Amino acid sequence: MIVTELYEGTKLYLLVGGRGTRLAAVSNGPKPLVDIKGDPFLDHVLKNLRGFDITLVCSNLNYDRFKTYEERGIELINEGPPSGTAGFFWKTDLPDSFYVMNGDTFFSGDVNLDTDKSTVFVAEETVTNDVGYIRGKDGKVEEFVEKNPDAKGKELVSLGIYKFYNEDIILPDKLPLSMEYDILPMMNLNYKILESDRYDIGTPERLERFKKWFV
């Protein structure tokens, strides 16, 4: 279970607005709504979160598919035309501190996200040339590396979970807005290593791996 206890009810924005094109062969909708044992993948993600005030972030592409979550009392933001992984920063009254997390990833085990600094959460993983990662020292991010063709060995790979303090964000005056390219590299960030198995369902192969694990 992913928890925060430092500030009970801290806002968490769960990104569910992707097109899901890589899963088109096995699904006709957004990745977070793929059926897993009779329930949408997103339901399993939501059950795995504790201590957060959760808001789903989608776009015009899939807003209608997520309306049922509003009816269940979960806040839903429709950012309108797709505007990038951080585009909703421009379209939302952001609180002083908040988390952002990808909605197509499940984390096993107990994971505590408590931190009082702007932080990118990472895992030590073996990387390939199509995986971005960070370099850092003593908990401070020094560099973001995107798709290094010479990558090999273990590096600190982002898990797609971030804690932000609003005062640390430098917000470019542009859309679309990328978390990875426009926001994170401009910030003074800490990193925190998490020990957890990660199940990203972004491809048919990864989806099958999760289904086999989720028994």
Secondary structure, DSSP 8 states (H G I E B T S, - for coil): -EE--SSTTEEEEEE-----GGGTTT-SS-GGG-EETTEEHHHHHHHTEESEEEEEEE-TTTHHHHHHHHHTT-EEEE-SS---TTTHHHHS---SEEEEEETTEEE-S-EE---SS-EEEEEEEE--TT--EEEEETTEEEEEE---TT--SEEEEEEEEEEEEGGG----S-SS--IIIIIGGGS--EEEE----EEE-SSHHHHHHHHHH--
